[in-house]
Amino acid sequence: MKHIQKIKSVPSNYARNWMILGTIFFAFIAFLSSKEIFNNSYLDLIGLMTFLGLLGFSLTCLNYWINQTEIEISSEEIISKNKLKKKVFRNIKGFKEESYEGKYQSGKKLIFKTEKGFVVIDSNSYLNYFDIVRYARKNFKKLEDKNFKRYDFQQTFILRIFFLFATFLFLGIFIDKQFENIDNLEREIQTIQINLSEAPKIESSSRRSKDYIRIFAEEYPEFKFKISGFRYKACNRSLLNELVKGDKVKIGVKSNDLETKIKKERSPSFGTRHFHWEQISVYQISHENKEYLNLNRVKKLMKNDRNWAWLFLLFGLFSIYMTIRKY
C-alpha cells in the first residue's frame, strides 16, 4: 500500500491571543460607549457610528479567532478544520506564492487552487509556514497569476458589494429626504412665532462642513433652529444685520418637528429621536412683513438639483456595470 506523505499546520498562538484580547477589548469599549449613547434623550450620528465601529472590530476579531483553521495537506487532498466546520479539498491544481505589505503587518501567503475553491495559508498565522511552502514546491505545480483571477476577485467582492449597497442606500435616503413631495412642500410646513434670544449668526459644525444660519428661540433654548442646504442658498443674508435680540419673528418648520419636538403632541419615530433630535430645519422666516426666507425660492433650488441627483445615480449604475463586466 502506497504511503501518502502529509504535513500539518502549526497555528500561531500569538495571532490567536491577539484576536481574543481584541474581541474582549473592543467589546468592553463598545459597551461603555453604548451606556452613554443610549441613556441620552438623543444620539448623534458620530456617536452611533463609533459604537457600531467598535462593535464591528470586536466581531471581526471574534470571527478571526473562531475561523482560525488547522490545515492538513497531502498529495491528494487538503483538509481544513476550524471550531465550527471541516472542509476537504481534492483535485489540487497547483499553488502560487505572494507577499503583502500593510501599515501594521506584512507577510507572505501560499494559495492553493483546487476543484472546490482556494485554500490560503498566511505566514503570520502558522509557525511552520515555510515548511509547508517547501512541501508545496516539492509536490505540486506552481501556477501563473492568470489562474487566480477568481481568487483576486473574491478577496474584494464582499467589500465591493458592501460599499455599493451603502452607496445606493445613502443615495436613496438623500433623494428621499431632499426631493420627496417638493411640489406639495407647503402642506408639510407650519408657522410659529418666536422671540429671538440673540441675533441670528452663521455657524459651522466643523471645518469641512458647510455653513448654516442658526436661529435662537427664547422659548425653545434646547433646540437648534437651522437654515442650511437649499434654505441657506435661498436665504436673504440681510437678516444677520437686521434681526436682533428680542425681535418677534415667524418661522416655518415641518409639521413633524412641530408636533413631536415642540408641542410634543405625538411620539417621535426612532429616527427622529435618535438622529439630531436637537436640530429643527427652518423653511421660512419673516419679521414685520419682510420675508427673509421664501419657500418658493427653496423649492426652485431643490428642483434644479434633483436633475443632478439622478445623473449621479445613472453614473453609479454605469460604474457597477463596468465593475462586473471587468471580471
C-alpha positions as CSV (number, residue, x, y, z in Angstrom):
1,M,0.0,0.0,0.0
2,K,1.4,3.4,-1.0
3,H,2.2,5.7,1.9
4,I,0.9,9.3,1.4
5,Q,3.1,11.9,2.9
6,K,1.3,14.6,4.9
7,I,2.1,17.9,6.6
8,K,0.0,19.6,9.3
9,S,0.0,23.3,10.1
10,V,1.0,24.6,13.5
11,P,-1.2,27.6,14.4
12,S,0.4,30.7,15.8
13,N,-0.7,31.3,19.4
14,Y,0.5,34.9,19.0
15,A,-2.2,35.7,16.4
16,R,-4.8,33.8,18.3
17,N,-4.1,35.5,21.6
18,W,-4.3,39.0,20.0
19,M,-7.6,38.1,18.5
20,I,-9.0,37.0,21.8
21,L,-7.7,40.2,23.5
22,G,-9.1,42.3,20.6
23,T,-12.5,40.7,21.0
24,I,-12.7,41.5,24.7
25,F,-11.2,45.0,24.5
26,F,-13.4,46.3,21.7
27,A,-16.5,44.7,23.2
28,F,-15.7,46.4,26.5
29,I,-15.2,49.8,24.9
30,A,-18.3,49.4,22.8
31,F,-20.3,48.5,26.0
32,L,-19.0,51.6,27.8
33,S,-19.8,53.9,24.9
34,S,-23.3,52.4,24.5
35,K,-24.2,53.2,28.1
36,E,-23.6,56.9,27.4
37,I,-25.2,56.9,24.0
38,F,-28.5,55.2,24.7
39,N,-29.0,56.9,28.1
40,N,-29.3,60.3,26.3
41,S,-32.6,61.6,25.0
42,Y,-30.9,61.6,21.6
43,L,-27.7,60.4,20.0
44,D,-25.8,62.0,17.1
45,L,-24.6,60.1,14.1
46,I,-21.0,60.2,15.1
47,G,-21.7,58.6,18.5
48,L,-23.7,55.8,16.8
49,M,-21.1,55.2,14.2
50,T,-18.4,55.0,16.8
51,F,-20.3,52.4,18.8
52,L,-21.0,50.3,15.6
53,G,-17.4,50.6,14.6
54,L,-16.1,49.3,17.9
55,L,-18.7,46.5,17.9
56,G,-17.6,45.7,14.3
57,F,-14.0,45.4,15.4
58,S,-14.9,43.1,18.2
59,L,-17.0,40.8,16.0
60,T,-14.2,40.8,13.4
61,C,-11.6,39.6,16.0
62,L,-14.1,37.0,17.2
63,N,-14.7,35.8,13.7
64,Y,-11.0,35.5,13.0
65,W,-10.5,33.5,16.2
66,I,-13.4,31.2,15.6
67,N,-12.4,30.6,11.9
68,Q,-8.6,30.1,12.6
69,T,-8.1,26.8,10.7
70,E,-5.9,23.8,11.1
71,I,-4.7,22.5,7.8
72,E,-3.5,19.1,6.7
73,I,-2.0,18.7,3.3
74,S,-1.3,15.5,1.3
75,S,-0.6,14.9,-2.3
76,E,-4.3,14.1,-2.9
77,E,-6.2,16.5,-0.7
78,I,-6.2,19.4,1.7
79,I,-8.3,19.2,4.9
80,S,-9.2,22.5,6.6
81,K,-10.7,22.5,10.1
82,N,-11.8,25.2,12.5
83,K,-14.0,25.3,15.6
84,L,-17.2,25.1,13.6
85,K,-16.7,23.0,10.5
86,K,-14.4,20.8,8.4
87,K,-13.8,21.1,4.6
88,V,-12.0,18.7,2.3
89,F,-10.4,20.0,-1.0
90,R,-9.5,17.4,-3.6
91,N,-8.1,17.6,-7.1
92,I,-5.3,20.2,-6.3
93,K,-4.4,22.1,-9.4
94,G,-1.4,23.9,-8.0
95,F,-0.3,26.9,-6.0
96,K,1.2,30.4,-6.0
97,E,3.1,32.4,-3.5
98,E,2.6,36.1,-2.9
99,S,3.8,38.8,-0.4
100,Y,1.9,41.6,1.1
101,E,2.7,44.8,3.0
102,G,0.5,46.7,5.3
103,K,0.8,49.6,7.7
104,Y,0.8,47.4,10.7
105,Q,1.7,43.9,9.4
106,S,3.5,42.3,6.5
107,G,3.8,38.7,5.5
108,K,3.5,36.0,2.8
109,K,0.7,33.9,1.5
110,L,0.6,30.4,0.0
111,I,-2.5,30.0,-2.1
112,F,-3.7,26.6,-3.4
113,K,-6.1,26.3,-6.3
114,T,-8.4,23.2,-6.0
115,E,-11.6,22.0,-7.7
116,K,-13.8,23.4,-4.9
117,G,-12.0,26.7,-4.4
118,F,-8.9,28.2,-2.9
119,V,-7.1,27.5,0.3
120,V,-4.9,30.3,1.7
121,I,-2.1,29.8,4.2
122,D,-0.7,33.0,5.9
123,S,2.8,33.2,7.3
124,N,1.5,35.2,10.3
125,S,-1.0,32.6,11.2
126,Y,1.2,29.4,11.2
127,L,4.6,28.7,12.8
128,N,5.6,26.2,10.2
129,Y,4.6,28.2,7.2
130,F,8.0,27.8,5.4
131,D,7.9,24.0,5.9
132,I,4.5,24.0,4.2
133,V,5.9,26.1,1.3
134,R,8.8,23.6,0.8
135,Y,6.3,20.7,0.8
136,A,4.1,22.5,-1.8
137,R,7.1,23.2,-4.1
138,K,8.1,19.5,-3.9
139,N,4.6,18.0,-4.5
140,F,2.6,20.5,-6.6
141,K,2.8,22.6,-9.7
142,K,3.4,26.3,-9.4
143,L,0.7,28.2,-11.4
144,E,0.8,31.6,-13.0
145,D,-1.2,34.6,-11.7
146,K,-3.7,34.3,-14.6
147,N,-5.1,31.1,-12.9
148,F,-6.0,33.1,-9.8
149,K,-8.3,35.8,-11.3
150,R,-11.3,34.4,-9.5
151,Y,-9.4,34.4,-6.2
152,D,-8.3,38.0,-6.6
153,F,-11.9,39.0,-7.3
154,Q,-13.2,37.1,-4.3
155,Q,-10.9,39.0,-2.0
156,T,-12.6,42.3,-2.8
157,F,-16.1,41.0,-3.8
158,I,-17.7,41.3,-0.4
159,L,-16.2,44.7,0.3
160,R,-17.3,45.9,-3.1
161,I,-20.9,44.7,-2.5
162,F,-20.9,46.4,0.9
163,F,-19.8,49.7,-0.5
164,L,-22.1,49.5,-3.5
165,F,-25.0,48.7,-1.2
166,A,-24.1,51.5,1.2
167,T,-23.7,54.0,-1.7
168,F,-27.2,53.2,-3.0
169,L,-28.7,53.2,0.5
170,F,-27.4,56.6,1.3
171,L,-28.1,58.0,-2.1
172,G,-31.6,56.7,-1.8
173,I,-32.0,58.3,1.6
174,F,-30.6,61.5,0.2
175,I,-33.0,61.6,-2.7
176,D,-35.9,60.7,-0.4
177,K,-35.1,63.3,2.2
178,Q,-34.2,66.1,-0.3
179,F,-36.7,65.7,-3.0
180,E,-39.8,64.0,-1.7
181,N,-43.0,66.0,-2.2
182,I,-41.3,69.2,-3.4
183,D,-44.5,70.4,-5.2
184,N,-46.6,69.9,-2.0
185,L,-44.0,71.1,0.5
186,E,-46.4,73.9,1.7
187,R,-48.6,71.2,3.2
188,E,-45.8,70.0,5.4
189,I,-44.9,73.5,6.7
190,Q,-46.4,75.2,9.8
191,T,-45.7,78.7,11.0
192,I,-44.9,79.6,14.6
193,Q,-43.9,82.9,16.3
194,I,-40.7,83.0,18.4
195,N,-38.7,85.7,20.3
196,L,-35.1,85.8,19.4
197,S,-32.8,85.2,22.4
198,E,-29.9,86.6,20.3
199,A,-29.3,87.7,16.8
200,P,-29.0,85.0,14.0
201,K,-25.5,84.1,13.1
202,I,-23.6,81.9,10.7
203,E,-22.1,78.7,12.2
204,S,-20.4,75.5,11.0
205,S,-20.4,72.0,12.6
206,S,-16.8,71.5,11.6
207,R,-14.1,72.9,9.4
208,R,-15.2,70.7,6.4
209,S,-18.9,71.0,6.8
210,K,-21.0,73.7,5.1
211,D,-22.1,76.9,6.8
212,Y,-25.6,77.4,8.1
213,I,-27.5,80.2,9.8
214,R,-28.7,79.5,13.4
215,I,-31.8,81.0,14.8
216,F,-32.0,81.3,18.6
217,A,-35.5,80.9,20.1
218,E,-36.1,82.2,23.6
219,E,-39.0,79.8,24.1
220,Y,-37.1,76.7,22.9
221,P,-33.4,77.0,24.0
222,E,-32.9,73.2,23.9
223,F,-33.4,73.2,20.1
224,K,-31.1,74.4,17.3
225,F,-33.1,76.1,14.6
226,K,-31.1,75.9,11.4
227,I,-31.2,77.4,7.9
228,S,-29.0,75.1,5.9
229,G,-28.6,73.5,2.5
230,F,-31.1,74.7,-0.1
231,R,-32.6,77.0,2.5
232,Y,-29.2,78.7,3.2
233,K,-28.7,79.4,-0.5
234,A,-32.2,80.9,-0.7
235,C,-32.0,83.0,2.4
236,N,-31.6,86.8,2.3
237,R,-28.4,87.3,4.4
238,S,-29.5,90.8,5.5
239,L,-31.3,89.1,8.4
240,L,-27.9,88.7,10.0
241,N,-27.7,92.5,10.4
242,E,-31.4,93.5,10.6
243,L,-32.7,91.0,13.2
244,V,-31.6,91.5,16.8
245,K,-32.2,90.1,20.3
246,G,-35.9,90.5,21.4
247,D,-37.4,90.6,17.8
248,K,-40.6,88.6,17.3
249,V,-40.2,86.6,14.1
250,K,-42.3,84.0,12.3
251,I,-40.6,80.8,11.2
252,G,-41.9,77.9,9.1
253,V,-40.9,74.4,10.2
254,K,-42.1,70.9,9.2
255,S,-45.2,69.6,10.9
256,N,-43.4,66.5,12.1
257,D,-40.9,68.7,14.1
258,L,-43.6,70.9,15.4
259,E,-45.8,68.1,16.7
260,T,-43.1,65.7,18.0
261,K,-40.4,68.1,19.3
262,I,-42.0,71.5,20.1
263,K,-45.6,70.7,21.0
264,K,-44.9,67.0,21.9
265,E,-48.4,66.1,20.7
266,R,-47.3,62.7,19.4
267,S,-44.4,60.3,19.9
268,P,-41.4,60.7,17.6
269,S,-40.1,57.9,15.4
270,F,-36.9,56.1,16.2
271,G,-35.0,58.1,13.5
272,T,-36.4,61.4,14.8
273,R,-35.5,60.7,18.4
274,H,-32.0,59.2,17.9
275,F,-30.7,61.3,15.0
276,H,-30.1,65.0,15.6
277,W,-33.1,65.4,17.9
278,E,-32.0,68.9,18.9
279,Q,-32.0,70.2,15.3
280,I,-35.0,71.7,13.6
281,S,-34.8,72.9,10.0
282,V,-36.3,76.3,9.1
283,Y,-38.0,76.8,5.8
284,Q,-39.5,80.2,6.2
285,I,-38.6,83.3,8.2
286,S,-40.2,86.8,8.3
287,H,-40.3,89.8,10.5
288,E,-42.7,92.8,10.3
289,N,-43.9,91.8,6.8
290,K,-40.4,91.4,5.5
291,E,-39.6,87.9,4.2
292,Y,-36.0,86.7,4.6
293,L,-36.6,83.1,3.5
294,N,-39.2,82.3,0.8
295,L,-40.4,78.7,0.4
296,N,-40.9,79.1,-3.3
297,R,-37.3,80.0,-3.7
298,V,-36.3,77.0,-1.7
299,K,-38.4,74.7,-3.9
300,K,-36.9,76.1,-7.1
301,L,-33.3,75.3,-5.9
302,M,-34.4,71.8,-4.8
303,K,-35.9,71.1,-8.3
304,N,-32.7,72.3,-10.0
305,D,-30.6,69.9,-8.0
306,R,-32.9,67.0,-8.4
307,N,-31.8,66.5,-12.0
308,W,-28.1,66.3,-10.9
309,A,-29.0,63.7,-8.3
310,W,-30.5,61.4,-10.9
311,L,-27.4,61.9,-13.1
312,F,-25.2,60.7,-10.3
313,L,-27.5,57.7,-9.8
314,L,-27.1,56.8,-13.5
315,F,-23.3,57.2,-13.2
316,G,-23.4,54.8,-10.2
317,L,-25.3,52.2,-12.3
318,F,-22.7,52.5,-15.0
319,S,-19.9,52.0,-12.5
320,I,-21.5,48.8,-11.3
321,Y,-21.8,47.5,-14.8
322,M,-18.2,48.2,-15.6
323,T,-17.1,46.6,-12.3
324,I,-19.0,43.4,-13.1
325,R,-18.0,43.4,-16.7
326,K,-14.3,43.6,-15.9
327,Y,-14.5,40.2,-14.2
